[in-house]
Amino acid sequence: AAGSCRRRRLAPLNEDNGRFLLLAALIAAYLSAGATVFSALESPSEAAAQLRWNRTLHNFSRIFNISLPELRAFLRSYEAAMAAGIRVDALRPRWDFPGAFYFVGTVVSTIGFGMTTPATVAGKVFLIIYGLFGCAGTILFFNLFLERIISLLAFIMKACHERQLRRSGLLPPNFRRGPAMSGVGGLIGWKPSVYHVMLILGIFAITLSCCASAMYTAVEGWNYVDSLYYCFVTFSTIGFGDLVSSQNAAYQNQGLYRFGNFIFILMGVCCIYSLFNVISIVIKQILNWALKKFECRCCPKCHKSSARLGRRNAITPGARLRRHNISVDADGQYDSDTEGRRLSGEMISMRELTASNKVSLAILQKQLSETANGYPRNVCINTRQNGFSAGVGALAIMNNRLAETSDSR
């Protein structure tokens, strides 16, 4: 049992890899469940629609005396015309400046409705280059928006927190924000809760979607459920393209509607992006909790032997607090008096003491050197962390600014 436990500890499955594999398994299960539900919901409707279409096609061919191959060839030409943006009803031009601006907006935001696509080779090549830099810049914009919305929410929530402390008598009535803030016990290390931020962003996203849906219902003539569906598909950058706003040839107050449509899509995408990142942090917390529950636990005998053999009484950084849970009475089981005394917590090996002193001296020298050169002190606390330990992009922003993410590692 001890050998199998040691092999498990030597395996390269650390916390990050375990979280990644667990998340991959959960996503696969989530996709399978979603495919099962959508297949059960939509497959009967699809089969019924196909049956109605075949009946209509045969009736049209029989009534107007047109062969089915000719009719199908005509329908293929109509499908090609639809893909090129040609409709029976009058629609707005697809490639005038407002239409092209709408197209590039859906490209860089990765919405990609698909109702407008470049037909020329030059246009397709330019789209590849244009989208490469445009999408990267837009993702950077979303991250900067996330940073500022979190900063704004943190400022408001901290003001509310100070107000609560002042009401409870933990802050003086004439307290003002400033350098003295760090000396107040109730505000030391305070950060907003990720769950409160998620709740606020969720309320704001729902309110924005409801307002936008009311506008689309009134202007586009959709029902309210379809408008809500369009808002989610658009704001989340899924962009199916089955419903697309601002595509008719003319609207009442057309300029005002186009401006409102642009503002709603911009704010909706930024807000949903921020909400998705906060939800991803909550999912990470759940994965951390699950990893602790699924952690390898051998039998008590294996734990006892690994506690005696794996951690000797060498003085290593951070090991003094962990030493107290090793029982001194258990040392009488060993035959060797020397080995028993070295495990007893009363006597230590001089070789281990010298080695630990060298390690402590090296860490201290590194801390002093990096502090003298202007590096932050917390960089060298854990010498085994790499440059990506705090996260990258939106994850790093959330780790630095929210409370529940700071101690997740």
C-alpha positions as CSV (number, residue, x, y, z in Angstrom):
1,A,0.0,0.0,0.0
2,A,2.9,2.3,0.9
3,G,4.5,1.7,-2.5
4,S,1.3,2.4,-4.4
5,C,0.8,5.6,-2.5
6,R,4.4,6.7,-3.2
7,R,3.9,6.0,-6.9
8,R,0.7,8.1,-6.9
9,R,2.6,11.0,-5.2
10,L,5.4,10.7,-7.8
11,A,2.9,10.9,-10.7
12,P,2.9,14.2,-12.6
13,L,-0.8,14.8,-11.7
14,N,-0.6,18.0,-9.7
15,E,-3.5,20.2,-8.7
16,D,-3.6,22.1,-11.9
17,N,-3.5,19.0,-14.1
18,G,-6.1,17.3,-11.9
19,R,-8.4,20.4,-12.2
20,F,-7.9,20.4,-15.9
21,L,-8.8,16.7,-16.4
22,L,-11.8,17.0,-14.1
23,L,-13.1,20.0,-16.0
24,A,-12.6,18.2,-19.3
25,A,-14.5,15.2,-18.0
26,L,-17.3,17.5,-16.7
27,I,-17.5,19.4,-20.0
28,A,-17.7,16.1,-22.0
29,A,-20.5,15.0,-19.7
30,Y,-22.2,18.4,-20.1
31,L,-22.0,18.2,-23.9
32,S,-23.4,14.7,-23.9
33,A,-26.3,15.7,-21.7
34,G,-27.0,18.8,-23.8
35,A,-26.9,16.8,-27.0
36,T,-29.3,14.2,-25.5
37,V,-31.8,16.9,-24.4
38,F,-31.7,18.9,-27.7
39,S,-32.0,15.7,-29.8
40,A,-35.1,14.7,-27.8
41,L,-36.6,18.2,-28.1
42,E,-35.8,19.1,-31.7
43,S,-35.6,15.8,-33.6
44,P,-39.4,15.2,-33.8
45,S,-40.0,18.7,-35.1
46,E,-37.2,18.3,-37.7
47,A,-38.7,15.0,-38.9
48,A,-42.2,16.5,-39.1
49,A,-40.9,19.6,-41.1
50,Q,-39.1,17.3,-43.5
51,L,-42.2,15.3,-44.1
52,R,-44.3,18.4,-44.8
53,W,-41.6,19.8,-47.1
54,N,-41.5,16.5,-49.2
55,R,-45.3,16.5,-49.4
56,T,-45.3,20.2,-50.6
57,L,-42.6,19.5,-53.1
58,H,-44.4,16.6,-54.7
59,N,-47.7,18.4,-54.8
60,F,-46.1,21.4,-56.5
61,S,-44.4,19.2,-59.0
62,R,-47.6,17.4,-59.8
63,I,-49.8,20.5,-60.0
64,F,-47.5,22.6,-62.2
65,N,-46.2,19.7,-64.2
66,I,-42.5,20.3,-63.3
67,S,-40.1,17.4,-62.9
68,L,-38.6,17.0,-59.5
69,P,-34.9,17.3,-60.7
70,E,-35.7,20.6,-62.4
71,L,-37.4,21.9,-59.3
72,R,-34.6,20.8,-57.1
73,A,-32.1,22.6,-59.4
74,F,-34.1,25.8,-59.1
75,L,-34.2,25.5,-55.3
76,R,-30.4,25.0,-55.2
77,S,-30.0,28.3,-57.2
78,Y,-32.3,30.0,-54.7
79,E,-30.2,28.7,-51.8
80,A,-27.1,30.0,-53.4
81,A,-28.8,33.4,-53.8
82,M,-29.7,33.4,-50.2
83,A,-26.1,32.7,-49.2
84,A,-25.0,35.7,-51.3
85,G,-27.5,37.9,-49.4
86,I,-30.3,38.1,-52.0
87,R,-33.8,37.9,-50.7
88,V,-37.3,38.1,-52.2
89,D,-38.3,41.0,-50.0
90,A,-36.4,44.2,-50.1
91,L,-33.5,44.3,-47.6
92,R,-30.8,46.8,-46.8
93,P,-27.6,46.6,-48.9
94,R,-25.2,44.3,-47.3
95,W,-21.9,45.9,-48.4
96,D,-22.6,49.6,-48.1
97,F,-20.6,51.3,-45.3
98,P,-23.2,50.7,-42.5
99,G,-23.6,47.1,-43.6
100,A,-19.9,46.6,-43.8
101,F,-19.4,48.2,-40.4
102,Y,-22.0,45.9,-38.9
103,F,-20.1,42.9,-40.5
104,V,-16.7,43.8,-39.2
105,G,-18.2,44.4,-35.7
106,T,-19.6,40.8,-35.7
107,V,-16.1,39.6,-36.9
108,V,-13.9,41.1,-34.3
109,S,-16.4,40.4,-31.5
110,T,-16.5,36.7,-32.7
111,I,-20.3,36.9,-33.0
112,G,-20.2,35.8,-36.6
113,F,-23.9,35.8,-37.6
114,G,-23.1,34.5,-41.1
115,M,-25.8,36.5,-42.9
116,T,-22.9,38.4,-44.7
117,T,-19.8,36.7,-45.9
118,P,-17.1,37.8,-48.3
119,A,-17.5,36.3,-51.8
120,T,-14.2,37.3,-53.4
121,V,-10.9,35.7,-52.9
122,A,-9.3,39.1,-51.9
123,G,-12.1,39.6,-49.4
124,K,-11.5,36.2,-47.8
125,V,-7.7,36.7,-47.5
126,F,-8.2,40.2,-46.1
127,L,-10.7,38.8,-43.6
128,I,-8.1,36.4,-42.2
129,I,-5.5,39.1,-41.6
130,Y,-8.1,41.6,-40.4
131,G,-9.7,39.1,-38.0
132,L,-6.4,38.0,-36.5
133,F,-5.6,41.5,-35.1
134,G,-9.2,42.6,-34.7
135,C,-10.2,39.6,-32.5
136,A,-7.0,40.0,-30.4
137,G,-7.6,43.7,-29.9
138,T,-11.3,43.1,-29.0
139,I,-10.4,40.4,-26.4
140,L,-7.9,42.9,-24.9
141,F,-10.7,45.5,-24.8
142,F,-13.0,42.9,-23.0
143,N,-10.3,42.2,-20.4
144,L,-9.8,45.9,-19.8
145,F,-13.5,46.4,-19.5
146,L,-13.6,43.5,-17.0
147,E,-10.8,45.1,-15.0
148,R,-12.6,48.4,-14.8
149,I,-16.0,47.0,-14.0
150,I,-14.5,44.9,-11.2
151,S,-12.7,48.0,-9.9
152,L,-15.9,50.0,-10.0
153,L,-17.9,47.3,-8.2
154,A,-15.0,46.9,-5.6
155,F,-15.1,50.6,-4.9
156,I,-18.8,50.7,-4.4
157,M,-18.8,47.5,-2.3
158,K,-15.9,48.7,-0.2
159,A,-17.8,52.0,0.5
160,C,-20.8,49.9,1.6
161,H,-18.5,47.8,3.8
162,E,-17.0,50.9,5.4
163,R,-20.6,52.1,6.1
164,Q,-21.5,48.9,7.8
165,L,-18.3,49.0,9.9
166,R,-19.1,52.6,10.9
167,R,-22.6,51.7,11.9
168,S,-21.4,48.8,14.0
169,G,-18.9,51.1,15.7
170,L,-15.7,49.4,14.4
171,L,-14.8,52.6,12.5
172,P,-14.7,56.2,13.9
173,P,-17.4,58.5,12.5
174,N,-14.9,60.9,11.0
175,F,-12.9,58.1,9.2
176,R,-11.7,59.0,5.7
177,R,-10.1,56.9,3.0
178,G,-6.4,57.3,2.8
179,P,-3.1,55.8,3.9
180,A,-4.5,55.1,7.3
181,M,-7.0,52.7,5.8
182,S,-4.6,49.8,6.1
183,G,-4.3,50.3,9.8
184,V,-7.9,49.7,10.4
185,G,-8.5,46.1,11.4
186,G,-11.8,45.7,9.5
187,L,-10.3,46.8,6.2
188,I,-6.9,45.0,6.2
189,G,-6.8,42.7,3.2
190,W,-10.5,43.3,2.4
191,K,-11.6,42.3,-1.1
192,P,-15.1,42.0,-2.6
193,S,-16.8,38.6,-2.7
194,V,-16.8,36.9,-6.0
195,Y,-20.3,35.7,-5.4
196,H,-21.6,39.3,-4.7
197,V,-19.9,40.4,-7.9
198,M,-21.5,37.5,-9.8
199,L,-24.9,38.5,-8.5
200,I,-24.5,42.1,-9.4
201,L,-23.3,41.3,-12.9
202,G,-26.1,38.8,-13.4
203,I,-28.7,41.4,-12.4
204,F,-27.2,43.9,-14.7
205,A,-27.0,41.4,-17.6
206,I,-30.7,40.4,-17.1
207,T,-31.8,44.0,-16.9
208,L,-29.9,44.9,-20.1
209,S,-31.3,41.9,-22.0
210,C,-34.8,42.7,-20.9
211,C,-34.5,46.4,-22.1
212,A,-32.9,45.3,-25.4
213,S,-35.6,42.6,-25.9
214,A,-38.3,45.3,-25.5
215,M,-36.7,47.4,-28.2
216,Y,-36.3,44.5,-30.6
217,T,-39.9,43.4,-30.0
218,A,-41.2,46.9,-30.8
219,V,-39.0,47.5,-33.8
220,E,-38.3,44.1,-35.4
221,G,-41.8,42.7,-34.7
222,W,-40.4,39.6,-32.9
223,N,-42.1,38.1,-29.9
224,Y,-40.5,38.7,-26.6
225,V,-39.1,35.2,-26.2
226,D,-37.4,35.3,-29.6
227,S,-36.0,38.7,-28.6
228,L,-34.5,37.3,-25.4
229,Y,-33.1,34.4,-27.3
230,Y,-31.5,36.8,-29.8
231,C,-30.0,38.8,-27.0
232,F,-28.4,35.8,-25.3
233,V,-27.1,34.3,-28.6
234,T,-25.7,37.7,-29.6
235,F,-24.3,38.9,-26.2
236,S,-22.6,35.5,-25.6
237,T,-21.0,35.7,-29.1
238,I,-22.6,32.4,-30.2
239,G,-24.2,34.2,-33.2
240,F,-26.3,31.5,-34.9
241,G,-27.7,33.9,-37.4
242,D,-31.3,32.7,-37.5
243,L,-32.4,36.0,-36.0
244,V,-30.4,39.2,-37.0
245,S,-31.4,42.7,-36.1
246,S,-31.3,45.8,-38.3
247,Q,-31.7,43.9,-41.6
248,N,-34.8,45.5,-43.1
249,A,-34.5,48.1,-45.8
250,A,-36.1,50.9,-43.7
251,Y,-37.1,51.5,-40.1
252,Q,-38.9,54.2,-38.3
253,N,-36.3,56.4,-36.6
254,Q,-33.7,54.3,-38.4
255,G,-30.6,56.2,-37.2
256,L,-31.7,56.1,-33.6
257,Y,-32.4,52.4,-33.8
258,R,-29.1,51.6,-35.3
259,F,-27.3,53.5,-32.6
260,G,-29.3,51.8,-29.9
261,N,-28.7,48.4,-31.4
262,F,-24.9,49.1,-31.5
263,I,-24.9,50.3,-27.8
264,F,-26.9,47.3,-26.6
265,I,-24.8,44.8,-28.4
266,L,-21.5,46.4,-27.2
267,M,-22.6,46.7,-23.6
268,G,-24.3,43.2,-23.7
269,V,-21.2,41.5,-25.0
270,C,-18.9,43.2,-22.5
271,C,-21.2,42.4,-19.6
272,I,-21.8,38.8,-20.5
273,Y,-18.1,38.3,-21.0
274,S,-17.4,39.6,-17.5
275,L,-20.2,37.5,-16.1
276,F,-18.8,34.4,-17.9
277,N,-15.4,35.0,-16.3
278,V,-16.8,35.4,-12.8
279,I,-18.8,32.2,-13.3
280,S,-15.7,30.4,-14.5
281,I,-14.0,31.4,-11.2
282,V,-16.9,29.9,-9.2
283,I,-16.6,26.7,-11.3
284,K,-12.9,26.6,-10.4
285,Q,-13.8,26.8,-6.8
286,I,-16.2,23.9,-7.2
287,L,-13.4,21.9,-9.0
288,N,-11.0,22.7,-6.1
289,W,-13.6,21.4,-3.6
290,A,-14.2,18.3,-5.7
291,L,-10.4,17.6,-6.0
292,K,-10.1,17.7,-2.2
293,K,-13.0,15.3,-1.9
294,F,-11.6,12.9,-4.5
295,E,-8.0,13.1,-3.1
296,C,-6.1,9.9,-2.8
297,R,-6.6,8.4,0.7
298,C,-4.9,5.2,1.6
299,C,-5.5,3.1,4.6
300,P,-4.6,4.5,8.1
301,K,-1.5,2.1,8.2
302,C,-0.2,3.6,5.0
303,H,-0.8,7.1,6.3
304,K,1.0,6.3,9.5
305,S,4.0,4.9,7.8
306,S,4.3,7.7,5.3
307,A,4.1,10.2,8.1
308,R,7.0,8.6,9.9
309,L,9.2,7.8,6.9
310,G,8.4,10.7,4.6
311,R,8.9,13.6,7.1
312,R,11.9,13.3,9.3
313,N,12.9,16.0,11.8
314,A,14.9,18.1,9.4
315,I,14.1,21.7,9.9
316,T,12.7,22.9,6.6
317,P,10.9,26.2,5.8
318,G,7.2,25.8,6.7
319,A,7.6,22.4,8.3
320,R,7.5,23.4,12.0
321,L,3.8,23.8,12.2
322,R,3.2,20.4,10.4
323,R,5.4,18.6,12.9
324,H,3.0,18.8,15.9
325,N,0.6,16.2,14.5
326,I,3.2,13.4,14.7
327,S,2.7,11.4,17.9
328,V,5.8,10.9,20.1
329,D,4.5,7.8,21.7
330,A,4.5,5.9,18.4
331,D,8.3,5.8,18.4
332,G,8.5,2.9,20.8
333,Q,7.5,0.5,17.9
334,Y,10.9,0.8,16.3
335,D,13.7,-1.6,17.1
336,S,16.5,0.9,16.5
337,D,17.0,3.3,19.3
338,T,18.8,5.7,17.0
339,E,16.0,5.8,14.5
340,G,13.5,6.1,17.2
341,R,15.2,9.1,18.7
342,R,15.6,10.8,15.3
343,L,11.9,10.5,14.8
344,S,10.9,11.6,18.3
345,G,11.0,15.3,17.9
346,E,13.5,15.7,20.7
347,M,16.8,15.1,18.9
348,I,17.7,16.0,15.3
349,S,20.5,15.0,13.0
350,M,23.3,17.5,12.6
351,R,23.6,16.8,8.9
352,E,19.9,17.6,8.5
353,L,20.2,20.8,10.6
354,T,23.2,21.9,8.5
355,A,21.4,21.2,5.3
356,S,18.3,23.1,6.4
357,N,20.4,26.0,7.5
358,K,21.9,26.2,4.1
359,V,18.5,26.2,2.5
360,S,17.2,28.9,4.8
361,L,20.3,31.0,4.2
362,A,19.9,30.6,0.4
363,I,16.3,31.7,0.5
364,L,17.1,34.6,2.8
365,Q,19.9,35.8,0.5
366,K,17.6,35.6,-2.5
367,Q,14.9,37.6,-0.7
368,L,17.4,40.3,0.2
369,S,18.8,40.4,-3.3
370,E,15.4,40.7,-5.0
371,T,14.2,43.2,-2.5
372,A,17.3,45.4,-3.0
373,N,16.7,45.3,-6.8
374,G,13.2,46.4,-6.5
375,Y,11.3,43.2,-6.9
376,P,8.1,42.7,-4.8
377,R,8.6,40.6,-1.7
378,N,5.9,38.1,-2.5
379,V,7.6,37.0,-5.7
380,C,10.3,35.0,-3.8
381,I,8.2,33.6,-1.0
382,N,7.5,30.4,-2.9
383,T,10.5,29.6,-5.1
384,R,8.7,26.8,-6.9
385,Q,6.0,29.0,-8.5
386,N,6.3,29.8,-12.2
387,G,5.4,32.9,-14.1
388,F,1.9,31.7,-14.7
389,S,1.0,30.8,-11.2
390,A,-1.3,33.7,-10.7
391,G,-3.2,33.1,-13.9
392,V,-3.3,34.7,-17.3
393,G,-5.7,37.3,-18.7
394,A,-9.1,37.5,-17.2
395,L,-8.2,34.8,-14.6
396,A,-5.3,36.9,-13.3
397,I,-7.6,39.9,-13.0
398,M,-10.1,38.0,-11.0
399,N,-7.4,36.4,-8.8
400,N,-6.0,39.9,-7.9
401,R,-9.2,41.7,-7.2
402,L,-11.7,39.2,-5.7
403,A,-11.6,37.5,-2.3
404,E,-12.5,33.9,-3.0
405,T,-9.9,33.5,-5.7
406,S,-6.9,34.6,-3.8
407,D,-6.6,31.5,-1.7
408,S,-7.8,29.0,-4.3
409,R,-4.3,27.7,-5.0
